[in-house]
Amino acid sequence: MKRRFFIEKTALASMTAILGTEIVLGASMPKGYTPLALQDPDPFKMFGKDPQMVVLNSKPWNMEAQAHLLDDKITPAKFMFIRNNGLIPENVDIDKWTLTIDGESVQGEKTYSLSELKSKFKHYSYQLTLECGGNGRSEFDPPAKGNQWTIGAVSSAVWTGVRLRDVLADAGIKDDAVYIGYHAADSHLSRDPEKEPISRGAPMAKALQDETLLAFAMNGEDIPLANGYPLRLVAGGWPASVSGKWINRISIRNKVHDGTKMTGTAYRVPCNPVGPGEKVKDEDMCIIESMPVKSLITYPKTGAKISEGKKLNIRGHAWAGELEVSKMEYSIDFGATWQNCSLEKPANRLAWQHFGATVSFPKKGYYEVWARATDSQNKAQPMLLPGWNPKGYLNNACHRIAIKVV
């Protein structure tokens, strides 16, 4: 007689949570069976995202916002992009969640429970801008492999947690420490436990900044599961891949971290400019650190119509990696001339800044409103696609919206 393997209780509980209701007689499901309702899941309900978000990939899940969805000064969870490399952890138990600090350059390996992290160290809150290194990849020609992000893989939420530097100091940092690397609870797409989907990191100088957090809350609530619950690293201003989700281990390294997607061409650009389509040796690629200056018009939505003689109020956000945005401008003549926008100071370092302007149009017809930010080192966004690179990173070309005056 063949033995029938029934689904494990933990897997059943996970499916029940996703469906939002009890799976009646679910204990009788064969092991490995996926209910029909989950074979073609609704990612918007599953992740609590707005239906106007755009799904780029389901294996793993990757989802971006549209420009007009990012109009809030503080990005709400429903409009926050999802960039996954593996499978989201199942059966998260915060009572059993731990964070281990190890590596060649730790004084002594140490493990903290989530409750210990929250009780032992002071809490801090910062609004921090996170942008995928590949945001804007869809514009590159020749095309670059990877998720074809347009403009919506960016957010600026308020994160609350403990400073990474306080935890590292408590464990003890040796003098030869140069980098940290993170490890997390997400699974490789193959489900091979020996493979990590991603394990990136940052130099010690970035790890020890005031604003680099081990975060357990976003906008005053638990971090959504798809965005890193119950614990994530948040290092604003750098590629969002540095801000690892579902963190359960951080290694203090005596060398540049060599985890998954830290080597080869991953999150690297040519150290020197190259021609479109040119092949670049791995040793000639440099790790992306601070993100370039960029801006986004969030109101109105592209394609808006206004009546002749009416003025148009525009607004949006601008950011510049580790730097501050010093000037914001708009153009309605395809960059021939530029007019100043009002520009607010950031809520704190590494938060995006808000801009606005009132735009007049000379007569009826089609127009484009272009936005251009300049950072505190006087570097401005390029009007069109910047230097090509093999992986399609760092597209910070001016954002543009179409307007019809009728």
N, C-alpha and C positions, 0 to 999 in steps of 0.2 A: 504494500500500500504506500503510495507517494505521500510524503509529508508536506503539508501546506504551510507556507511561511506567511504569517499575518503581519500587517503593518505595525511598526513600533509605536508605542504611545506618544513618544516625543514627536515623531513625524506627524502623527495624527493631530496633535495639538497645534503644530505649526500650520498645517493646512486649514484647521478650524479658524485660526487667527486670521489667516489671509482671506478666507471666505466671509468672515464676520458672522458666522452662524454655526450651530452644531451640525456635524456630519452624522446623521442618524444611522446607526448600524455601521459606522465607520470602522469599528474594530474588526469587522469581517473582511475588509479590503485586503487583497493579496499584497505582499511586500513588493515594493517597486511600482505599484499602480498609482497613476495620477488621475484624480477625478476629472471628468470632462470640463467642469467649470474652471479648472486650473490649467487645462491644456492650451487654452488661448486666453490668458488672463487679461483683465483690464488694468493696465499699469497705473492709470490715473486714480482709480479707487484703491488699488493695492498700496500705492505709495503716498496717497493723500495729495496728489498733484492736480493742478487745474487742467481741464480737458484741452485748453489751448496750448499746453506744452507740446513739444514735438519729440516723438520717440525716434532716435537714430539707430538704436540697436537693442535687441532683447537678450542676446547671449554674448556678453553680459549686458545688463540694462544700462543704457545711456540715454539721457533725455535733456533737452535744453528749452529755455524760455524763448519767447519772441520779445523784441525790443520793448513794445508797449506794455508787456506784462511786468517789466522791471521798473515801473514808474515810482513805486514806493521808495521812500528814502532809506528805509530798512527793509531788506528783502524778506518777505514772509516765506514760510516753509513751502507753501503750495507753488511758489514760483522759483524755488531753488533748483538749479540743475543737478542732475545725477551723472557722475562719471565713475563707473565701476570697471574693474579689470577682472574680477572673478565673481563668485557666487556669494550673495549676501548671507551672513551667518544665520543659522537657524537656532531656535531654542535658546535665546539669550537669557541667562539667569544672572541678574545683577548681584545677587547675594553670593554668587560663586566667582564673579568676575575679578580677575587680578591683573596687575601690571607688574612685570618684572623688569628691573634695570640690570643689564649685564654688559658684557663686552670686554675687550682687552684693556680698556682704559677706565674701568670702574674700580673703585677701591675695594668694594666687596659686593657681590651680587645681592640684590635685595628685592623682595616682592611685597607689594601693597594690595590690599583689598580696595575695592571702589569706595567703601565707607571710610577706610583709613585715609585715602587721598583727600576725601571731602572734609574730614575732621581734623587732619593733622596740618594741612596747609591753607594759607589764606586764599580766599577767592577773589578773582578779578574778572571784570567784564570789559570787553572792547568790541567795537564794531570793526570787523576785519573783511577786507575785500579778497575774495578767492576767485581766480580765473584759471580755467584749464589752459595749459600751454598751447593746445591745439585750437583754441577758440578762433574762428575765422578760417579754418583749414580749407573750407569748401571753395574759397576764391583762388587757391593756388593752381597754376597751370605751368608745366604739366601737373596733373593731380597728385597729391600726396596720399599715401595709404593711411587709413585710420578713419575714425568717426568724422563725418563731414559736417563739423560744427559750422554754424553761420555766425551769429553774434550773441547767442544766449547762454553760453557756458561761463557765466560770471554772476556773482552775488556779493552782497555786503550785509550780512546779518550781524546781530550782537551775540557774541559767544561768551560764555561764562565757564570758568574753570580755575585750575591752579596753574601757576607758572611752571613751565617745564624746568627752568633753571633751579627752582626751589627743590624739586624732586631729585634732580640730578645731584645737587649739592648735598642733599641728605644721604644719598647713596655713596657719594664721594667720587670726585673726578681726579684722575691722575694727570700729571703735567703733560703727558704726551698725547692727550686727547685732541683730535682734530675734527671729528665728524660724529654725528649720531645717525643711526639707522633704525627704522621702525619695522615692527612685525605685527601682524593682525590676525583676526579670527576668520576673515573671509577665506573661501576655498578656491583652489584653482578650478578652471572650467572642466578639467578632466576628473576632478575630485581626487586626484592623486595627493595624499597627505604630505608627500615629500616635496611637492612643488608649491611655491608661493606665487600668487597672482601678481603681486607687486610688493616691493620692499625698498622704499626710497629713504632719503634722509636729507640732512643739511649740515653745513659747517657749524662748528661750535659757536661761532659768533652769532649766527641766526638762531640756533637753539637756545642761547642764553639771553635773547632780547626780552624786554618786559612783556611784549605783546604775544610771544609764542606760548600758547596755552595747551594744556591737556584739558580739553573742554568736555563737560558733561551736560551742558544746557545751551540751547539756542533760542534767542528771543524770549528768554524767561521760562522756557519749557524744556522737557526732555528733547534731546536731539532726535529727529525722525530716524527710524531704523536705516533707511536707504542712504542717509547722510551721516551715518557713523555711530548711532546709539550702541552702547551706552557711553563710550569714551573715544574721543578722537583728538588727534594732534591738529592744531590750527596755527599755521605760520603765514599770516597775511602778506600780500605783496609779491610772493613767489608763486611759481606754478602750483596749482591746487593739488597736484600729485604729491607735493611735499607734505601736505596736511593729511596724513594717513588716517583712515577710518577704522573703527573697531579695534583700536590699539590694545594689545595685551603684552607687548614687550618692546623695550627700547634698548638698543645696544650703543654704548659709548665706544667709539672706534679710535684706533691709533693710525688710521688711514682713511682715505675717502671710502665711504660705504660702497660695497660691491654687491648689494642685493639685486633682486629682480627689477629690471627697468632702471637701473643706475648705470649700466655699462652699455657698450655698443653705441647705437644711435638714439636710444630712448631718451627723450627730454633733453636732447642736445641739438645744437645748431653748428654749422661750420664756423670754425674759429676765424676764418677769413671768408669774404664774399665769394660765391661761386655762381656759375651760369645756370639757368633753368635746365633741369634734367641731368646735371653733372653728378657723377658719382663721387662720394667723399669717403676717404678712409676713416675708420673708427677713431684712429689716433688724432685725426684732424677735426674732431667734433668736440665742442666745449659744452659743459653742463649749463643749463639755463638757471639763472638765479633770479635777480629782481626782474619783474615783468616790465615791459615798455609802457610809455604814456599812451593813454587811450581814452575814448569817450563814447557815449551812447545817447542818442536822442530817444527819449522814452515817451514824449508827447509832442505832437500828435502821432498817431499811427501812420505809417507810410501809406500814401494813396488818399490822404485827406483832401477834401474840397472846401474852399472858402469863397465867399462872395467878393466880387471886385470892390475895391475900396476898403475892405476890412483888413485889420492887422491880425497877424497870427502869433500867438504866444507859444513859444517852444520851451521845453525844459529837458533835463537829463542829468547824467552823472559823468564824472571824469575821475581817473585814477592814474597813478604813475609808479606802481611797484613800491619800492622803498622810499621814493621821493614824494613830494607834494606837487600838485598841479598849480602853476603860477598864473596861467592865462588861459582863457577860453574864448573861442571865436566861432562865428558862423559865416557862411557864404551862400549866396543864391545865384552866383554867376559862375559855377563850376570851378571855384577857387581863384578866379581872376582878382577879386578883392575880398577883404575880410572885415567883419564888424565885431566889436567886442560884446561878449555876454557878461552878465553878472555871474560871480563865482563865489560860493560859500567856502569857508574854511572847513577842513574835515572835523568830524566829531572827535576824533583822536587820530594819532598816527596810524597809517595803513587803512583808514576808512576812505571810501570814495567821497567825492565832493559833488555838490549839486550846482547846476548852472541853469540860467534862464535868459531869454531875450524876447523882445517884441519885434517881429519881422514885418516889413512893408514890401509889397510887390507893385511894380510900376503899371501893369495892365493884365488883362486876361491871358491865360495860357498855362503851359506846363512849366514847372520849376522843380529844382532840387535844392533842398537845404542840406548843406554839408556842415559838420561840426569838427573843430580842430582844437585839441588841447596841447598846451606847452608845459613841460615840467620845470622844476626849480633849477635845473641845469641848462635851461633854455633849449631843450630838445623838443621839437614839435612832431606831431603825428605826420606821416607822409600822406599826401592827398590820395594816392592809389596804392595798390599792393606793394609792400616793401620787398626786400631781397628774398628771392626764392630759397628754400632749403628742403632737403629730402623728406623730412617728416611733416612739413606744413605747420611749423610752429611760429608764434609771435607775429601774427598778422594784426597790425595796429593801424591799418589804413583808416582814413576818416569815415565815420558813419554817415550815411546819406538817406534822406527820406524824400519821396516824391509828393509834390503838392500841385493841385490844379486850382487855378483861380477862374471862377465862372461868372 
